[in-house]
Amino acid sequence: MNCTAQEKLTVAISSRALFDLDESHAVFQNEGVEAYCRYQVEREDVPLAPGVAFGLVKKLLALNTHDPAHPRVEVILLSRNSADTGLRIFNSIKHHGLDISRAAFTRGESTHPYISAFGAQLFLSAEPSDVRKALEAGFAAATILPSAQPVAEVDATQLRIAFDGDAVLFSDDSERIYKQDGLDAFESNEASEAMTPLPGGPFKNFLALLHRIQLDYPADQSPIRTALITARAAPAHERVIRTLRAWNIRIDEALFLGGMEKGAFLKAFGADIFFDDQHKHCESARQHVATGHVPHGVANE
């Protein structure tokens, strides 16, 4: 099946999310931009080590091997480097065998204006200000956090992506009630509104695109597996289930944790990445898996 631009999943990622640039970034912070440029040019033939989101990108690109004539995924590099210092990044892409050919190097300026120009539906960056601007413009976006785990060797197994619910897949309408009026008011509202689908959050369309790719495969042979991992519990579970049903989106696993820490469950699921809007949940998650903080909704105001 030939993919239209709307059907292709396009992910824009920053160089600091894709590769380990901590040492280079320290040079920039401590010695300034000129020292940073010299540092990168002198080492442009030294491949960068994989960063936190490297495994995710490798598995996303591996989805194209199922039908090479009609690739379903494209990864775009958006970098605040200059083209000159960006040569080391492109050399590293080639060294690691990543099929990434399109890029924008902005020499210190924000990269978010190019998300729309490239037609990307997801933006991953280590720069929180760029992520916030992308969310404000209506894109799914997350700040890739430093991982407490070493970057693991990527195998060819299934791509596994986990999401929080409120303020990520869904709007933060219900979370606002919880923040303002407490758990009892939240649960009462969710029970009374159980038949009313929740409005979509910033990652609804991204999940829909993953689901569209999943539909090309038998459920037990899909190269993608998704999970909802939420602090909700019964009776607030019903509205979530009915919302996904109303959206006609399949999610493979749903965990209603009732406030338990999420990290151990994400490890059990084997998530390649987890998206959450709350810092406390991200902190638990990043001890076990790659984690993207979504600075959206009432928890981030």
FIDRENBA-42758 format. One record per atom (N, C-alpha, C, O, CB): residue in three letters; x negated, y negated, z. Coordinates in steps of 0.2 Angstrom, whole numbers, plus 5000, padded with zeros to 4 digits. Last residue first. Glycine has a CB too. Example, Ala and Ser with C-alpha at 12.3 -4.5 7.8 and 13.67 -1.06 7.14 Angstrom:
REM FIDRENBA-42758
SER493650115035 SER493250055036 SER493650005039 SER493349945040 SER493050035029 ALA493450285039 ALA493850225039 ALA493450165039 ALA492950175042 ALA494350225045 
END
This chain:
REM FIDRENBA-42758
GLU499348795174 GLU499448715174 GLU499148685179 GLU499148625180 GLU500248705174 ASN499248925173 ASN498648885171 ASN498748815171 ASN498348775167 ASN498448915164 ALA500448985177 ALA499848995181 ALA499248955179 ALA498748955183 ALA499749075180 VAL501348935167 VAL501348905173 VAL500748925177 VAL500548875181 VAL501948925177 GLY500448955151 GLY500948955155 GLY500848925162 GLY500348895163 GLY501049035156 HIS498749005147 HIS499448985145 HIS499948995150 HIS499849035155 HIS499649025138 PRO497449065144 PRO497549005148 PRO498248975146 PRO498248915143 PRO496948955148 VAL497049225145 VAL497449185141 VAL497749125145 VAL498149125149 VAL498149225138 HIS495549305145 HIS495949265149 HIS496349225144 HIS496049185140 HIS495549225154 GLY495149465140 GLY495249405138 GLY495749365142 GLY496249385143 GLY495449405131 THR493849595144 THR494449555146 THR494549485143 THR494049455142 THR494549555153 ALA493349765143 ALA493249695141 ALA493949655142 ALA494449685141 ALA493149695133 VAL493449845160 VAL493549835153 VAL493449765150 VAL493449715154 VAL494249865151 HIS493049835174 HIS493149895170 HIS493149895163 HIS492849935159 HIS493749935173 GLN493049705178 GLN492549755182 GLN492549825178 GLN492149865179 GLN492849765189 ARG494049645172 ARG493349635169 ARG492849685173 ARG492249695170 ARG493149565169 ALA495149665180 ALA495049695174 ALA494349695171 ALA494149755169 ALA495549665169 SER494949575191 SER495049645192 SER494849685186 SER494549735186 SER495749665195 GLU495049455184 GLU494449475188 GLU494449545189 GLU493849575189 GLU494449435194 CYS496249455178 CYS495649455174 CYS495049475178 CYS494649515175 CYS495549395170 HIS497049435190 HIS497049505186 HIS496449515181 HIS496249565180 HIS497749505182 LYS496649305193 LYS496549365198 LYS496549435195 LYS496149475196 LYS497049365204 HIS497049225182 HIS496249235184 HIS496149295188 HIS495749335187 HIS495949175187 GLN498249275171 GLN498049255178 GLN497349275179 GLN497149335178 GLN498549285183 ASP498549315158 ASP498549245159 ASP498249225166 ASP498149165167 ASP499249215158 ASP497749445149 ASP498149425154 ASP498049345155 ASP497549315154 ASP497949465161 PHE497249585139 PHE497449505139 PHE497849495145 PHE498449525145 PHE497749485132 PHE495949695136 PHE496549675140 PHE496649605140 PHE496149565141 PHE496449705147 ILE495149815125 ILE495249745128 ILE495849735131 ILE496349775130 ILE495149695122 ASP495049945125 ASP494549915122 ASP494549835124 ASP494049805124 ASP494549925115 ALA495550045139 ALA495749985135 ALA495049965132 ALA494549955135 ALA496049935139 GLY495850165146 GLY495350165141 GLY495350105136 GLY495250115130 GLY495250225137 PHE496750195156 PHE497050195149 PHE496450195144 PHE496550215138 PHE497450125148 ALA495850195166 ALA496250255165 ALA496550255158 ALA496450305154 ALA496750265170 LYS495550055166 LYS495050105165 LYS495350175163 LYS495050205158 LYS494650115171 LEU496850005169 LEU496549985162 LEU495950035161 LEU495850055155 LEU496249915162 PHE496950055182 PHE497350075177 PHE497150065170 PHE497250105165 PHE498050045178 ALA495949975188 ALA495850055188 ALA496350085183 ALA496150135180 ALA496050085195 GLY496449845187 GLY495749865184 GLY495749945183 GLY495549965178 GLY495249845188 LYS497549785193 LYS497649825186 LYS496949855184 LYS497049895179 LYS497749765181 GLU498249805209 GLU497749785205 GLU497649825198 GLU497849885198 GLU497049785208 MET500049795211 MET499449825212 MET498849795207 MET499049775202 MET499449905211 GLY501249735208 GLY500749695211 GLY500149725212 GLY499649695215 GLY501049675217 GLY502049835201 GLY502249805207 GLY501749775211 GLY501749775217 GLY502549855211 LEU501749895189 LEU501249905195 LEU501549875201 LEU501249895206 LEU500549885193 PHE502149985176 PHE502449935180 PHE502149945187 PHE502349985191 PHE503249935180 LEU501550015160 LEU501450025167 LEU501749965171 LEU501549905170 LEU500650035168 ALA501850095145 ALA502050035149 ALA501950055157 ALA502250105159 ALA502850015148 GLU501250135129 GLU501250145136 GLU501450085140 GLU501250025138 GLU500550175139 ASP501650085116 ASP501450165118 ASP501550175125 ASP501750225127 ASP500850185115 ILE502949995110 ILE502349995114 ILE502250065117 ILE502650095119 ILE502349935119 ARG503649945095 ARG503550005099 ARG502849985103 ARG502349955100 ARG503350065095 ILE504949825092 ILE504249835092 ILE504049895097 ILE504349905103 ILE503849775095 ASN506149765091 ASN505949825086 ASN505249835086 ASN504949845081 ASN506249815079 TRP506549675099 TRP506049645094 TRP505949705089 TRP505549695084 TRP505449625098 ALA507349755107 ALA507749695103 ALA507249675098 ALA507449655092 ALA507949645107 ARG506349825114 ARG506849855109 ARG507249805105 ARG507349825099 ARG507449895114 LEU505749725121 LEU505349755116 LEU505849795111 LEU505749795105 LEU504849805119 THR506949695129 THR506649645125 THR506249675119 THR506349655114 THR506149595129 ARG507149815137 ARG507649795132 ARG507349735127 ARG507649735121 ARG508249765136 ILE505949815144 ILE506049865140 ILE506549845134 ILE506449865129 ILE506349935144 VAL506149695152 VAL505549705147 VAL505649755142 VAL505549745136 VAL504949725152 ARG507249725159 ARG507349665154 ARG506749675149 ARG506749655143 ARG507349605158 GLU506849825167 GLU507349835162 GLU507349785157 GLU507449805151 GLU508049845165 HIS505949785178 HIS505749825172 HIS506249825166 HIS506049825160 HIS505549895174 ALA506449735189 ALA506249685184 ALA506049725177 ALA505849685172 ALA505749635186 PRO506749805200 PRO507249815195 PRO507049765189 PRO507449765184 PRO507949795197 ALA505249895196 ALA505949895196 ALA506249845202 ALA505949845207 ALA506249965197 ALA503949765193 ALA504149835195 ALA504949835195 ALA505249785193 ALA503949855203 ARG502549675186 ARG503249685187 ARG503349755190 ARG502949805189 ARG503649675181 ALA501249665182 ALA501349665189 ALA502149675191 ALA502249685197 ALA501149605192 THR500949775168 THR501249715171 THR501249725179 THR501349775181 THR501849705168 ILE500349825153 ILE500149835160 ILE500349765164 ILE500049715164 ILE499349845161 LEU500749905139 LEU500949845143 LEU500749865150 LEU501049915153 LEU501749825142 ALA499749955126 ALA499949965132 ALA500149905135 ALA499849845134 ALA499450005137 THR499450055111 THR499549985114 THR499850005121 THR500150055122 THR499949945110 ARG498250115099 ARG498750135104 ARG498750065109 ARG498250035110 ARG498550195109 ILE497850165082 ILE497950105087 ILE498450135093 ILE498950165091 ILE498250045084 PRO497950265073 PRO497250245075 PRO497250185080 PRO496750165083 PRO496850215069 SER499150395076 SER498950325075 SER498250305077 SER498050325082 SER499550275078 GLN499650515077 GLN499050515073 GLN498850435072 GLN498350425068 GLN499050545066 ASP500850515083 ASP500350555086 ASP499650555082 ASP499250585085 ASP500550625087 ALA501650445074 ALA501550415080 ALA500950455084 ALA500550425088 ALA502150425085 PRO500950435057 PRO501350475062 PRO501150445069 PRO500650435070 PRO501350545061 TYR500750265051 TYR500450335053 TYR501050365057 TYR501450335060 TYR499850325057 ASP501250145048 ASP500950185042 ASP500750255044 ASP500550295040 ASP500350145039 LEU501550085060 LEU502050115057 LEU501850155050 LEU502150195048 LEU502550065054 GLN500350025064 GLN500550085067 GLN501050125063 GLN501050185063 GLN500750075074 ILE500449905058 ILE499949945055 ILE500150015058 ILE500050065054 ILE499249925058 ARG501549855065 ARG501649865058 ARG501149905055 ARG501249945051 ARG501649795054 HIS500949835078 HIS501449885077 HIS501549905069 HIS501749955068 HIS502149855080 LEU500049735075 LEU499749795077 LEU500349855076 LEU500149905073 LEU499549795084 LEU501049635073 LEU500549655067 LEU500249725069 LEU500149765064 LEU500049605066 ALA501649625085 ALA502049645080 ALA501549665074 ALA501749715070 ALA502449585078 LEU500549575093 LEU500749645094 LEU501249665088 LEU501149725087 LEU501249645101 PHE500549445087 PHE499949495086 PHE500149565088 PHE499949605084 PHE499349475091 ASN501749395091 ASN501649405084 ASN501049455083 ASN501049495078 ASN501549345080 LYS501549385105 LYS502049425102 LYS501949445095 LYS501949505093 LYS502749385102 PHE500649305112 PHE500349365108 PHE500949415105 PHE500849465103 PHE500049405114 PRO501349195117 PRO500849185112 PRO500549245108 PRO500349245103 PRO500249145115 GLY503049265119 GLY502449225121 GLY501949225116 GLY502049245110 GLY502149255127 GLY504849255116 GLY504149275114 GLY503649235117 GLY503749175117 GLY504049285107 PRO506149265128 PRO505749235123 PRO505049265122 PRO504749285127 PRO505749155124 LEU506949425133 LEU506449365134 LEU506249335128 LEU506149365123 LEU505849395138 PRO508649465129 PRO507949475128 PRO507549415130 PRO507749355130 PRO507849485120 THR509749505141 THR509549455137 THR508849455136 THR508449455140 THR509749385141 MET510049605150 MET510349615143 MET510049565139 MET510249565133 MET511049625143 ALA509649555162 ALA509349615160 ALA509449625152 ALA509049655149 ALA509549675164 GLU509949445170 GLU509749435163 GLU509449495159 GLU509149485154 GLU509249375163 SER510049495183 SER510649465180 SER510549455172 SER511049455168 SER510849405183 ALA508749545185 ALA509349595185 ALA509949565181 ALA510249595178 ALA509449615192 GLU508049425184 GLU507949475179 GLU508449525179 GLU508649555174 GLU507249505181 ASN508549355195 ASN508649325189 ASN508549385183 ASN508949385179 ASN508149275188 SER508149445206 SER508849425205 SER509049405198 SER509449425194 SER509149375210 GLU506749435205 GLU507049495203 GLU507849485202 GLU508149525198 GLU506949545209 PHE506649295208 PHE506349315201 PHE506749385200 PHE507049395194 PHE505649335202 ALA507149285221 ALA507449245215 ALA507249275208 ALA507649275204 ALA507249175216 ASP506149365227 ASP506849385227 ASP507249345222 ASP507649375218 ASP507149365234 LEU504949295225 LEU505049365222 LEU505749385222 LEU506049405217 LEU504649415226 GLY505049115222 GLY504849175225 GLY505149245222 GLY505549235217 GLY505149175232 ASP505248995216 ASP505749015221 ASP505649085224 ASP505949105228 ASP506449015217 GLN504148965208 GLN504448905211 GLN504948935217 GLN504948905222 GLN504948875206 LYS503549085203 LYS503149035206 LYS503548985210 LYS503248965216 LYS502748995201 TYR504749145198 TYR504349175203 TYR503949125207 TYR503949125213 TYR503949235200 ILE505049055188 ILE505549065193 ILE505249095199 ILE505349075205 ILE506149105191 ARG503949065180 ARG504049005183 ARG504549005189 ARG504448975194 ARG504348955178 GLU504149195175 GLU503549185179 GLU503649115183 GLU503449105189 GLU502949185176 SER505149175166 SER505349215172 SER504749205177 SER504849195183 SER505349285170 ASP504449095156 ASP505149075159 ASP505249105166 ASP505349075171 ASP505649085154 ASP503349115148 ASP503249115156 ASP503949095159 ASP503849075165 ASP502649065157 SER503749245135 SER503649175138 SER503549175145 SER503549225149 SER504249135136 PHE502749395133 PHE503349355134 PHE503249285136 PHE502649265137 PHE503749395139 LEU501349425131 LEU501849445126 LEU502449415127 LEU502849395121 LEU501949525128 VAL501049305141 VAL500649335136 VAL501049365130 VAL501049335125 VAL500149395139 ALA501949265150 ALA501549215148 ALA500949245143 ALA500549205141 ALA501149185154 ASP502249435156 ASP502449365156 ASP501849315154 ASP501349325157 ASP502749345163 GLY501249555153 GLY501849535150 GLY502049455150 GLY501949425145 GLY502449565154 ASP499649605147 ASP500049585152 ASP500749565149 ASP500749555143 ASP499749525156 PHE499049735136 PHE499349665137 PHE499649655144 PHE499949705146 PHE499749645131 ALA497749825128 ALA498249815133 ALA498449745134 ALA498049705133 ALA497949845140 ILE497249935115 ILE497349865117 ILE497949855122 ILE498449885121 ILE497449815111 ARG496150045107 ARG496650035113 ARG496649965115 ARG496149935118 ARG496550085118 LEU495850135093 LEU495850075096 LEU496350065101 LEU496950075100 LEU495850015090 GLN495150305094 GLN495750265094 GLN495550195097 GLN495250185102 GLN496350295097 THR493350325091 THR494050345093 THR494550295092 THR494350235090 THR494050365100 ALA492050325087 ALA492550315082 ALA493250325084 ALA493750345080 ALA492350355076 ASP491150225099 ASP491350285096 ASP491850275091 ASP492150215091 ASP491450345100 VAL489950115104 VAL490650115102 VAL490650185098 VAL490250195093 VAL490750055097 GLU489150105120 GLU489050125113 GLU489750135110 GLU490150175114 GLU488650195112 ALA489549965130 ALA489550035129 ALA489450045121 ALA489650005117 ALA490150075132 VAL488849845140 VAL489249855133 VAL489049925131 VAL488449945130 VAL488949805128 PRO489049865157 PRO488649855151 PRO489049875145 PRO489549915145 PRO488049905152 GLN490349775166 GLN490149835164 GLN489649825158 GLN489749775154 GLN490649885161 ALA490849655169 ALA490449685174 ALA490149745172 ALA489749775175 ALA490849685180 SER490849535156 SER491049595158 SER490549615164 SER489949605163 SER491049645152 PRO491449365154 PRO490849405155 PRO491049475158 PRO491449475163 PRO490349375160 LEU492849345144 LEU492549345150 LEU491949385150 LEU491949435147 LEU493049355156 ILE493549255131 ILE493249325132 ILE492749315138 ILE492349265138 ILE492749345126 THR495049185130 THR494349165132 THR494049235134 THR494249265139 THR494249115138 ALA496149195117 ALA495949215123 ALA495249195124 ALA494849205119 ALA496049285125 ALA497649175107 ALA496949155109 ALA496849175116 ALA497249175120 ALA496849085107 ALA498849155095 ALA498649205100 ALA497849185101 ALA497549195096 ALA498749275099 PHE499348985091 PHE498949055089 PHE498849095096 PHE498849065101 PHE498349035086 GLY499848865093 GLY500348915092 GLY499948985090 GLY500349025087 GLY500748895086 ALA499148755097 ALA499248755090 ALA499748815088 ALA499948825082 ALA498648755086 GLU498848795110 GLU499248735109 GLU499548735102 GLU500048705101 GLU498948675111 LEU497948895107 LEU498548915110 LEU499048855109 LEU499648865107 LEU498448925118 ALA496848815102 ALA497148865098 ALA497848885101 ALA498348895097 ALA496748925097 LYS496548745114 LYS496748705108 LYS497148755103 LYS497648735100 LYS496148675104 ARG496048845122 ARG496648805124 ARG496948775118 ARG497548765117 ARG496548755130 VAL494948885115 VAL495448935116 VAL496148895118 VAL496648915115 VAL495348985121 ASP494148775116 ASP494348795109 ASP494948845110 ASP495448835106 ASP493748835106 SER493848775130 SER494248725127 SER494448735120 SER495048715118 SER493748655127 PRO493148895133 PRO493848895135 PRO494248835131 PRO494848835130 PRO493848885142 GLU492248995123 GLU492348925124 GLU493048915126 GLU493448905122 GLU492048885118 ALA492149125118 ALA491849115125 ALA491949035127 ALA491749025133 ALA491149135125 SER493549185109 SER493049145110 SER492749145117 SER493149155122 SER493149065108 LEU494649235097 LEU494349255103 LEU493649215103 LEU493349215099 LEU494149335103 PHE496249225090 PHE495649195091 PHE495349215097 PHE495649205102 PHE495749115090 LEU497349295078 LEU497049295084 LEU496349265084 LEU496049275080 LEU497049375086 GLN497749265065 GLN498249275070 GLN498049275077 GLN498349275081 GLN498749325068 ALA497049165052 ALA496949205057 ALA497549205062 ALA497849155063 ALA496349195061 GLY496949085040 GLY497449125041 GLY497449175046 GLY497749225046 GLY497649165034 PHE495948995039 PHE495749065037 PHE496349105038 PHE496249165036 PHE495149085042 ALA496648885044 ALA496348885037 ALA496148955034 ALA496248965029 ALA495748835036 SER496848915057 SER497448915052 SER497148915045 SER497448945041 SER497848845053 ILE495548905062 ILE495948965063 ILE496448965058 ILE496549015054 ILE496248965070 TYR494948785060 TYR494848835055 TYR495248895056 TYR495248935051 TYR494048845054 PRO495148705072 PRO495448685066 PRO495448745060 PRO495848745056 PRO495248625063 HIS494248765082 HIS494948785081 HIS495248765075 HIS495748795073 HIS495248765087 THR492948735084 THR493048775079 THR493748795077 THR493948815072 THR492748845080 SER492248575088 SER492648635090 SER492848675083 SER492848645078 SER493348605093 GLU490448555084 GLU491148535084 GLU491548595086 GLU491448655085 GLU491348505078 GLY489148615083 GLY489348585089 GLY490048565090 GLY490348545095 GLY488948525091 ARG489148665069 ARG488648625072 ARG488848575078 ARG488848515078 ARG488348575067 THR490048755064 THR490248685064 THR489748635068 THR489948575069 THR490948685068 PHE490248875052 PHE489748855057 PHE489848775057 PHE489848735053 PHE489048865055 ALA491349005048 ALA491248935048 ALA490748915054 ALA490848935059 ALA491948905049 ALA491349145036 ALA491149115043 ALA491249035042 ALA491249015036 ALA490449135045 ARG491549315030 ARG491749245030 ARG491549215037 ARG491649245042 ARG492549235028 SER491049445031 SER490749405026 SER490949325026 SER490649285023 SER490949435019 ILE490849585040 ILE491049515041 ILE490649475036 ILE490049465036 ILE490949495048 ASP490649735043 ASP490949705037 ASP491249635038 ASP491849625038 ASP491449755034 LEU489149775052 LEU489849745052 LEU490049715046 LEU489749675043 LEU489949695058 GLY487949825054 GLY488349855049 GLY489049835050 GLY489549875048 GLY488349925050 HIS486949765062 HIS487449815065 HIS487949845060 HIS488349875063 HIS487749775071 HIS486249685052 HIS485949735056 HIS486449785059 HIS486249845059 HIS485449705062 LYS487249595049 LYS487049645044 LYS486649705047 LYS486749765045 LYS486549615039 ILE487449525061 ILE487949555058 ILE487749615053 ILE488049665053 ILE488449505054 SER486149475061 SER486349525066 SER486949565064 SER487049625065 SER486449485073 ASN486149385051 ASN485649435050 ASN485849495055 ASN485749555054 ASN484949415052 PHE487149295056 PHE487249335050 PHE486749395049 PHE486949445047 PHE487249295044 ILE486349245067 ILE486949285068 ILE487149325062 ILE487349385063 ILE487549235069 ARG485249185061 ARG485149245065 ARG485749285066 ARG485749345067 ARG484849215072 LEU485949085054 LEU485649135050 LEU485549195054 LEU485549255052 LEU485049105047 GLY486348985062 GLY486849035061 GLY486549095057 GLY486849145057 GLY487449015058 THR485448885062 THR485348925067 THR485848985067 THR485749045070 THR485548895074 ASP486048835049 ASP485248845050 ASP485148895056 ASP484848955055 ASP484848785051 ALA487348805052 ALA487148855047 ALA486448875048 ALA486348935047 ALA487248825039 SER487448785070 SER487348755063 SER487248815058 SER487148875060 SER486848705062 ASN488748855081 ASN488048845078 ASN488048805072 ASN488548795068 ASN487748915077 ARG490048875084 ARG489748805085 ARG489048795083 ARG488748745083 ARG489948785092 SER490948985073 SER490348975077 SER490148895078 SER490248865073 SER489749015075 LEU491849115068 LEU491949045069 LEU491449025075 LEU491449055080 LEU492649025071 LEU492049245057 LEU491649225062 LEU491749145062 LEU491649115057 LEU490849235061 ILE493449365055 ILE493049295053 ILE492649275058 ILE492849275064 ILE493649245051 VAL493949515049 VAL493649475055 VAL493249415052 VAL492849425048 VAL493149525059 GLU495349595044 GLU494849555042 GLU494549515048 GLU494949495052 GLU494949505036 VAL496349745040 VAL496049695045 VAL495449655042 VAL495049685038 VAL495749735051 ARG496649825030 ARG497249805034 ARG496949745039 ARG497349705042 ARG497549855038 PRO496149855013 PRO496049845020 PRO496549805024 PRO496849765021 PRO495349805020 HIS496349955002 HIS496849905004 HIS496749895012 HIS497049915016 HIS497549935003 ALA495350044999 ALA495550004994 ALA496049944996 ALA496149894993 ALA495950044989 PRO495150115011 PRO494650065009 PRO494950015004 PRO494749965003 PRO494050095007 ASP496050175023 ASP496250155016 ASP495850095013 ASP496050045013 ASP497050135016 HIS495250195034 HIS495850245033 HIS496150235025 HIS496350275022 HIS496350235038 THR494350095036 THR494150155033 THR494650205031 THR494550255027 THR493650185038 ASN494949995043 ASN494949985035 ASN494750055032 ASN494850065026 ASN494549935033 LEU494750015056 LEU495450035053 LEU495450035046 LEU495850065043 LEU495949985056 ALA493549965059 ALA493550035057 ALA494250055054 ALA494350115051 ALA493350085063 LEU493749845063 LEU493549845056 LEU493549925054 LEU493649935048 LEU492849825056 LEU494149875076 LEU494649835072 LEU494449855064 LEU494849865060 LEU494649765073 LYS492949925081 LYS493549975080 LYS494049935076 LYS494449975072 LYS493849985087 LYS492149815081 LYS491949875077 LYS492549915076 LYS492649945071 LYS491349905081 VAL492849725089 VAL492749715082 VAL492649775078 VAL492849785073 VAL492249655082 LEU492749805102 LEU493349785099 LEU493349775091 LEU493749795087 LEU493749725103 GLY491349795103 GLY491649855102 GLY492349855099 GLY492549895095 GLY491749895109 PHE491149655105 PHE490849695099 PHE491149755098 PHE491349775092 PHE490049705101 ALA491449575116 ALA492049595111 ALA491749635105 ALA492149645100 ALA492349535108 VAL490249555123 VAL490849585126 VAL491349615121 VAL491649665122 VAL491149535131 GLY488949595111 GLY489249555116 GLY489849595118 GLY490049655116 GLY489449485114 PRO487449675105 PRO488149675106 PRO488449635112 PRO488149635117 PRO488449745105 ALA485949575103 ALA486249635106 ALA487049625105 ALA487249565105 ALA486049645113 LEU485249515087 LEU485649505094 LEU485949565096 LEU486149605092 LEU486149445093 PRO483749555079 PRO484449565080 PRO484749545087 PRO484449565092 PRO484649635078 VAL482649435073 VAL482749485079 VAL483449495080 VAL483849445082 VAL482349455086 ASP482549345064 ASP482449415061 ASP482549465067 ASP482449525066 ASP481849425058 GLU482549225071 GLU483149245066 GLU483049315063 GLU483549335061 GLU483149195060 ARG481749165080 ARG481949235081 ARG482549255076 ARG482849305078 ARG482249245089 GLU481549035076 GLU480949075077 GLU481149155078 GLU480749195077 GLU480649055084 VAL482848995076 VAL482548995070 VAL481949045071 VAL481749085066 VAL482348925067 GLN483148995090 GLN483549035086 GLN483149045079 GLN483149105076 GLN484249005084 TYR482248895095 TYR482248965098 TYR482649015093 TYR482349065092 TYR482648965105 ARG482548785088 ARG481948815087 ARG481948885090 ARG481648935086 ARG481348775091 CYS483848765094 CYS483748775087 CYS483148805085 CYS483048855081 CYS483848705083 TYR483548735107 TYR483948795105 TYR483848815098 TYR483848875096 TYR484748775107 ALA482848625106 ALA482448685109 ALA482848745107 ALA482548795105 ALA482348675116 GLU483848535102 GLU483248545098 GLU482948615100 GLU482648645096 GLU482848485098 VAL484848545113 VAL484948565106 VAL484348585102 VAL484348635098 VAL485448525103 GLY484148585129 GLY484448545124 GLY484448575117 GLY484248635116 GLY484048485124 GLU483748655140 GLU483148625136 GLU483448585131 GLU483148545128 GLU482748675134 ASN484848715147 ASN484248695151 ASN483748645147 ASN483448605150 ASN483848755153 GLN485748755137 GLN485948715143 GLN485348685147 GLN485448625149 GLN486348765148 PHE484948825127 PHE485348765126 PHE485548715132 PHE485448655132 PHE485948785122 VAL484448925135 VAL484048875132 VAL484348815130 VAL484148755132 VAL483648915126 ALA485748985138 ALA485348955143 ALA484848915141 ALA484648855144 ALA485049015148 HIS486049035125 HIS486448985128 HIS486048945134 HIS486148885135 HIS487149005130 SER485049135124 SER485049075119 SER485449015122 SER485248965122 SER485349095113 GLU485549225134 GLU484849195134 GLU484849135130 GLU484549085132 GLU484349245132 ASP486849255129 ASP486749225136 ASP486049185136 ASP486049135139 ASP486849275141 LEU487349315118 LEU486949245117 LEU486849215124 LEU486649155124 LEU487349205112 ASP487849455112 ASP487549435118 ASP487049375117 ASP486549375115 ASP487149485122 PHE489249435100 PHE488549455102 PHE488349425109 PHE488649375111 PHE488049425097 LEU490549395101 LEU490349455097 LEU489649475099 LEU489549535099 LEU490349435089 ALA490649285108 ALA491049335110 ALA490849405107 ALA490849455109 ALA491749325108 ARG489749195102 ARG489649215109 ARG490049265111 ARG489849305116 ARG489649155113 SER490349175089 SER489749215090 SER489549235097 SER489249285098 SER489149175087 SER492149205090 SER491549165090 SER490949205091 SER490949265093 SER491649115097 ILE493349255078 ILE492949275084 ILE492349225084 ILE492049215079 ILE492749345084 ALA494949295071 ALA494349245071 ALA493949255078 ALA494349255083 ALA494549175070 VAL495749415062 VAL495449395069 VAL494849355068 VAL494349365065 VAL495249465073 THR497149465053 THR496449425053 THR496349395060 THR496649365063 THR496549365048 LEU497949585046 LEU497849565053 LEU497149525052 LEU496649565050 LEU497749615058 LYS499049575033 LYS498449585035 LYS498249555042 LYS498449495043 LYS497849555029 GLU500349525030 GLU500349595033 GLU499549605036 GLU499549645040 GLU500449645028 GLN500149405024 GLN500549405031 GLN500449475034 GLN500449475040 GLN501349395029 ALA499549435013 ALA499149395018 ALA499549395024 ALA499149395030 ALA499049325016 THR499949605009 THR500049535008 THR499649495013 THR499449535018 THR500749505008 CYS499149755004 CYS499449705009 CYS499449635007 CYS499049615003 CYS498949715015 ASN499749894995 ASN499349834995 ASN499649785000 ASN500249775001 ASN499349804988 MET499650065000 MET500050005000 MET499649945000 MET499149935004 MET500550005006 
END
